Amino acid sequence: MAVALIDRMSPNEHVKPVLAEAKSGAIRCPICDEGGEPHFLAGAHYVYRCTSCRTAFVAPMPDEAYLANFYSNYHVGEGEEGNYANESKMRRKHPVQVELVMKHTALRPGRLLDIGCGKGYFLKECADAGIECAGIELSDTAVRFARSSLGLDVIPGRLDQLGAPPVGAETKALSYSLYGGAGQFDTATMWGVIEHLRDPIRMLRATANVLKPGGKLFVQTGIGDDWLDRLLPGVNQWYDPPQHLFVFSANGMKRSAERTGFRLEHLDTWYDISRRRRYVRAIRNGVAACLLRGVAEVCRLPRPAFQMTKFPLGLSMIAVMTKLS
């Protein structure tokens, strides 16, 4: 099917080698290792979609140095130049996220680790709710803020790349247990993190390693290959490389859990912080997508290979996973 799709395209000269690579089967899905078919050209980044699990992904992936430079000013405050300008909007979600964690852990979340914790506002909500918690964050700017301004237990780095503890690390801190071996936490969270990762499977395995058997992992991300994405393919807000390197389908999330030592317990593919917001967003996005699709059909707008225009449309999903024994 992917080959037939590629053969029907009339690509510009600069994408012909990319299409040929996909046709040869050289592009493999990082989630399930099946073939990838061309989806869009998003700026300078090629986005493919897995022919099996339907997750979209960037290929080739930007290297670590490129991403480090991109994220160097990500966690600045509102009103400053940077890529994290919707901070107050994000903070409104945290009380609901704490409620969700409490609900799915029967009010006993135990020790909680927030992966990619940013400035720590979710952790602050957890601490205020009496939850013993720690965080890990790649951005040094965000770590300094979480520690100095919020008084939180946050360490810099990536969970899948932690080595020996740094000199002077607080040995009594909960975060220090990340250096000490497997099975130190009861609950882990990734709020809007997994789509940013170059290797989500590796990170999920690292997360499984620090959780106790039966521990819970909460993953929230944008969803692709849903009804909205099929109605207006590839133009929703989640297709935003290099910030978003993956747009997971529901099937892709399920396969990710299966490959990394988790059982998928709950999957909400229409997630929002309230029932009213859920319906308002779905209706708004659906109407906008139908209108845009109608304009494209009536005007017979061309759609070359890899062309992409992004609109502020898109739905979220949340997965709750349990670590297998």
C-alpha positions in Angstrom: 0.0 0.0 0.0 2.8 2.4 0.9 4.5 1.7 -2.4 1.3 2.4 -4.4 0.8 5.6 -2.5 4.4 6.7 -3.3 4.0 5.8 -7.0 0.9 8.0 -7.3 2.7 11.1 -5.9 4.3 13.7 -8.1 7.1 14.9 -5.8 9.3 17.9 -6.2 12.9 17.1 -7.0 14.1 17.6 -3.4 11.8 14.9 -2.0 12.4 12.3 -4.6 15.3 10.7 -2.7 13.2 10.6 0.4 10.3 8.9 -1.3 12.7 6.4 -2.9 14.1 5.6 0.6 10.6 4.9 2.0 9.7 2.8 -1.1 12.8 0.6 -0.5 11.7 -0.2 3.0 14.6 1.6 4.7 12.4 3.8 6.8 11.2 1.8 9.9 8.8 2.8 12.6 10.6 3.3 15.9 7.6 2.1 17.8 6.8 -1.3 16.1 9.6 -1.7 13.5 7.2 -1.8 10.6 7.6 0.2 7.4 7.0 3.9 7.2 5.2 5.8 4.3 5.7 9.5 3.5 3.3 11.7 5.2 4.4 15.4 5.1 7.3 17.8 4.8 7.2 20.0 7.9 9.6 22.7 7.4 13.0 21.0 7.1 11.7 17.8 8.7 10.2 14.7 6.9 7.3 13.1 8.7 6.4 9.5 8.0 3.5 7.4 9.2 3.8 3.7 10.1 1.9 1.4 7.8 1.1 -0.8 10.8 0.5 1.1 14.1 -0.2 4.4 12.3 2.0 6.5 14.5 3.7 9.4 12.7 7.4 10.1 13.3 10.2 12.3 12.0 13.0 10.6 10.0 15.8 11.2 10.1 15.7 12.2 13.7 17.4 15.5 14.6 20.6 14.8 16.6 21.1 15.5 20.2 23.1 18.7 19.7 20.3 20.2 17.4 17.6 19.4 20.0 19.8 20.8 22.9 20.1 24.1 21.1 16.3 24.1 20.3 15.4 23.5 23.9 18.0 25.8 25.5 15.4 28.6 25.8 12.3 26.4 26.1 11.4 27.0 29.8 11.5 30.8 30.0 8.7 32.8 31.6 5.8 34.2 29.8 6.5 37.5 28.0 10.1 36.5 27.3 11.5 35.2 24.1 11.3 31.4 24.0 9.1 28.4 23.2 7.1 27.9 26.4 4.8 30.9 26.3 1.6 29.1 27.4 2.8 28.5 30.9 -0.4 29.7 32.7 -2.6 27.6 30.5 -0.5 24.5 31.3 -0.7 25.2 35.0 -4.5 25.1 35.0 -4.3 21.5 34.1 -2.2 20.3 37.1 -4.9 20.0 39.8 -7.0 17.8 37.4 -3.9 15.7 36.7 -3.3 15.2 40.4 -7.0 14.1 40.7 -6.5 11.6 37.9 -3.4 10.1 39.5 -5.2 9.8 42.8 -8.2 8.1 41.1 -6.1 5.5 39.3 -3.9 4.7 42.3 -6.8 4.3 44.7 -5.6 7.4 46.6 -2.3 5.8 47.2 0.2 7.1 44.7 3.2 6.4 46.9 6.5 7.8 45.7 5.9 9.7 42.5 8.4 10.6 39.8 7.5 13.3 37.2 9.6 12.8 34.0 10.2 15.9 32.1 8.9 18.0 35.0 9.6 21.4 33.5 9.6 24.1 36.1 7.9 21.8 38.6 4.4 23.2 38.9 2.8 19.8 38.7 5.1 18.5 41.4 4.2 21.5 43.5 0.5 20.4 43.2 1.5 16.9 44.2 3.5 18.1 47.2 0.6 20.3 48.3 -1.6 17.2 48.2 0.7 15.4 50.5 2.4 13.2 47.8 6.0 12.3 48.2 7.5 13.3 44.8 10.6 14.1 42.8 11.3 15.2 39.2 13.8 14.9 36.5 14.2 17.5 33.8 16.6 18.2 30.9 16.5 22.0 31.0 18.9 23.4 33.5 16.9 26.7 33.6 13.8 24.8 34.6 15.6 22.7 37.2 17.1 25.9 38.8 13.6 27.4 39.0 12.0 24.3 40.5 14.7 24.1 43.2 15.1 27.7 44.1 11.6 29.1 43.6 9.4 26.1 44.5 11.7 24.2 46.8 11.3 21.0 44.9 13.4 17.8 44.7 14.4 17.9 41.0 17.5 16.7 39.3 18.9 17.6 35.8 19.3 15.0 33.1 17.5 12.2 31.3 16.2 9.1 32.9 17.5 6.9 30.2 21.0 8.4 30.4 21.6 8.7 34.2 25.1 7.7 35.3 26.7 8.1 38.7 25.3 10.8 41.1 27.1 14.1 40.8 29.5 15.2 43.6 27.5 17.0 46.3 24.2 15.4 45.5 21.8 15.2 48.5 21.8 11.6 49.4 18.7 11.8 51.5 16.6 13.3 48.7 14.0 11.1 47.0 15.5 11.9 43.6 18.8 10.3 44.8 17.1 6.9 44.7 17.2 7.2 40.8 20.9 6.5 41.0 20.5 3.6 43.4 18.8 0.9 41.3 15.5 -0.4 40.1 12.0 -0.3 41.6 12.3 2.8 43.7 9.0 4.5 42.7 5.3 3.6 42.8 4.0 6.1 40.2 5.5 7.9 37.2 4.1 10.7 35.0 4.9 12.0 31.6 2.7 15.1 30.8 3.3 16.2 27.2 6.8 14.6 27.1 6.8 11.4 25.1 6.2 13.2 21.7 9.4 15.2 22.2 11.7 12.1 22.6 14.0 10.7 20.0 13.5 7.2 21.4 10.3 6.8 23.3 10.7 3.0 23.6 14.0 3.4 25.4 12.5 6.0 27.8 9.5 3.8 28.6 11.9 0.9 29.4 13.9 3.2 31.7 10.7 4.2 33.4 9.6 0.6 33.9 13.0 0.0 35.5 12.5 2.6 38.2 8.9 1.6 39.0 8.0 -1.2 41.4 6.0 -4.1 39.9 2.4 -3.0 39.7 3.5 0.7 39.6 1.5 3.1 37.5 2.7 5.2 34.6 0.5 8.1 33.2 1.3 9.3 29.7 -0.5 12.3 28.1 0.2 13.3 24.5 -1.5 14.5 21.3 -3.3 11.9 19.2 -3.0 11.2 15.5 -4.8 8.9 13.1 -8.1 9.7 14.9 -11.3 10.9 13.3 -10.1 14.5 13.3 -6.8 13.6 11.7 -8.5 11.5 9.1 -10.9 14.3 8.3 -8.1 16.8 7.8 -4.9 14.7 7.5 -1.8 16.0 9.0 -2.6 19.6 9.7 -3.4 19.5 13.4 -1.2 21.2 16.0 0.7 18.0 17.0 2.6 17.9 13.7 5.2 20.4 14.9 8.8 19.2 14.5 11.4 19.5 15.9 9.3 20.2 19.0 7.2 17.1 18.4 9.1 14.1 16.9 6.1 11.7 17.2 2.4 11.9 16.9 1.1 8.7 18.5 -2.0 6.8 17.3 -4.0 4.8 19.9 -2.6 1.6 18.5 0.9 3.0 18.7 0.5 3.8 22.4 -0.8 0.3 23.0 2.2 -1.3 21.2 4.6 1.0 23.1 3.2 -0.4 26.4 3.5 -4.0 25.2 7.1 -3.6 24.1 8.3 -2.0 27.3 7.0 -4.2 30.2 3.7 -2.4 30.7 0.0 -3.4 30.5 -2.3 -0.7 29.1 -5.0 -0.3 31.7 -6.8 2.8 30.5 -6.8 4.8 27.3 -8.8 8.0 26.8 -8.5 9.2 23.2 -10.7 12.3 23.8 -9.0 13.7 26.9 -9.5 17.1 28.4 -9.6 18.6 31.9 -13.4 18.8 32.0 -16.4 17.2 30.3 -17.5 20.6 29.0 -14.1 21.4 27.5 -14.0 18.0 26.0 -17.2 18.5 24.0 -16.5 22.2 23.1 -13.1 21.3 21.7 -14.4 18.3 19.7 -17.3 20.4 18.2 -15.0 23.4 17.5 -12.3 21.2 15.9 -14.8 19.1 13.9 -16.6 22.2 12.5 -13.3 23.9 11.6 -11.9 20.7 10.0 -15.1 20.1 7.9 -15.0 23.7 6.7 -11.4 23.5 5.7 -11.9 20.1 4.0 -14.9 21.6 2.1 -12.8 24.5 0.9 -10.1 22.2 -0.3 -12.6 20.0 -2.1 -14.6 22.8 -3.8 -11.5 24.7 -4.8 -9.6 21.5 -5.8 -6.6 22.7 -3.9 -3.4 20.7 -4.9 -1.7 18.6 -2.3 1.9 17.8 -3.3 3.8 15.1 -1.5 4.9 16.1 2.1 3.1 19.5 1.9 1.9 20.6 5.4 0.0 23.5 6.9 -0.6 23.4 10.6 -3.8 24.6 12.3 -4.5 25.0 16.1 -6.6 21.9 16.0 -6.1 18.5 17.7 -7.2 16.2 20.4 -5.2 14.7 23.3 -5.1 11.2 24.7 -4.0 9.9 28.1 -2.8 6.4 28.8 -2.5 4.7 32.2 -0.1 1.7 32.2 0.8 -0.8 34.9 4.2 -2.3 35.2 4.2 -6.1 34.8 5.8 -8.2 37.5 
